[in-house]
Amino acid sequence: MSVPWSLTAAAWPSGQVPADPGGPWLPQAAAPGGADCLVANDWICGAYLRTRSHELLAATVQHLGITAASVALGLLIAFPLALLARRRRAVAGAVLGLTTVLYTIPSLAMFALLTPVFGVSVAVVITGLVLYSLTILVRNILAGLDAVPAEVREAARGMGYGPARMLFGVELPLALPAVVAGIRIATVSTVAMTTIGSVVGFGGLGNLIASGLQGFFKAEVLTASVLCVLLAVAADLLLMAVQRMLTPWTRPRAGSRSGGRRTRATKAVA
Amino acid sequence: MDALTGAWQWLTTAANWAGDKGVWHRLAEHVQISAVCLVLSCLIALPVALWLGHIGKGGALAVNLSNIGRAVPTFAVLVLLTLGPLGSQGEWPTVIALVLFAIPPLLTNAYLGIREADRDAVEAARGMGMSGPQLLLRVELPLAYPLLMTGLRSAAVQIVATATLAAMAGGGGLGRVITAGFGNYDTAQVVAGAVLVAALALAVEGVMVAVDRLCDPMRGRRRAARIGRGPGERRGARDDDAVAIGGAA
């Protein structure tokens, strides 16, 4: 898989902290007082942040890349699966059953099972995360489409909407809140699970946690963990903002919530 | 295919099953710590959830707990606990991490179960003069049973998954077979370990489903009620949604 961030990752062997912490562009001598916390192995260490900022940045970029690729690919696969499942109830049972089974398999085992297929590469991590995200995405897309009121569908059909226009013009906009809710859950859990990719050396911030464990480096572990949680929260908030922008009709207005929804639904038809 | 035959060979070699690093010992470690932690987290989460659900308070906490649990990486918590002061205390870091990650699905589902118990039934029971504890034990709890069991199942699966990760932070369990395989660049062992872990997780899920069926207080009656209610699909949809509350690790 030739993805841009695999370059960053390749220059960055698993579990290895570069011996020289400071990049050439950084002032080499961190203030002697500031390095004390590195010697004392404190949990919180400003000197660590200063001297290893490029390493933290590279790990964060890899983390974001893996998460974004996984959720995007998951969505690309989940969408046709959900449409297919909606058409045929037999397919729905199979898809939901299979994704639930996949969801039950612990992530370490999932990555281990995928390793002989893809070798030790970022594809192992992304494939595993895509499989997990499918469970959540397919369920939510299905739930969203199922919740479209039958009368709205009838009205659209009466106005001469074909299946494709009905799907993209009426059903999907109405299903969007549920779909985005699924994307949010999938993204947040993918950010957290990416760390486990460190077993194959592609875990983003998880690599720093693993190397911190090996070197008993507390500041590295805590910083990477906090960054990871912050990434999850930031991604969640971002997606929430995107959903608000895309679905202005779900914002509570003077009228009741369902009332607002109804008006917009008719508007979408018109 | 090479990996599969290699894994099969690894699994059929008796030496890999015996001894302190053998599969039997690792499996015993895994099952033991998982069972202890499941009981511990039930003891902590269920009373709180039942009480909160009964008095109808703390809903935001119960729901947000699941969201927080999802955002926090299991691996990070395991490593932080291992490097922390508890790190030298044997299995404690693993136990604490397992319990922490099992509480959200248990608490959220149990709370929602009690909260969403049919209000008409609860009102009727109150009208019949049932006391608070009677109401909780004889009406709300049986009605909350499906969601309660969903939470228990999610928690059990979560615990088994997290216990696997404990191997990455130096703990025991079947995950050790996988991490040792990665350490030795032994693909056969990695795949064999993964197959064992996946089989254990699926077996636990299967056992929980069986327990769910066997213990159902409304066995036989619930189905009739569902059909009679007409739009009974809602109930089923809710059960499915709640599965997602768990979160893999």
Interface residues (C-beta under 8 A of the other chain):
Chain A: L96 T100 V101 Y103 T104 I105 P106 S107 L108 A109 M110 A112 L113 T115 P116 Y132 T135 I136 R139 N140 A143 I185 V188 S189 V191 A192 M193 T195 I196 S198 V199 V200 G206 I209 A210 G212 L213 F216 K218 V221 L222 A224 S225 C228 V229 A232 V233 D236
Chain B: D2 A3 L4 N67 R70 A71 V72 P73 T74 F75 A76 V77 V79 L80 T82 L83 V157 V160 A161 T164 L165 A167 M168 A169 G170 G175 I178 T179 G181 F182 T187 V190 V191 G193 A194 V195 V197 A198 A201 L202 E205 A237 D240 D241 V243 A244 G247 A248 A249
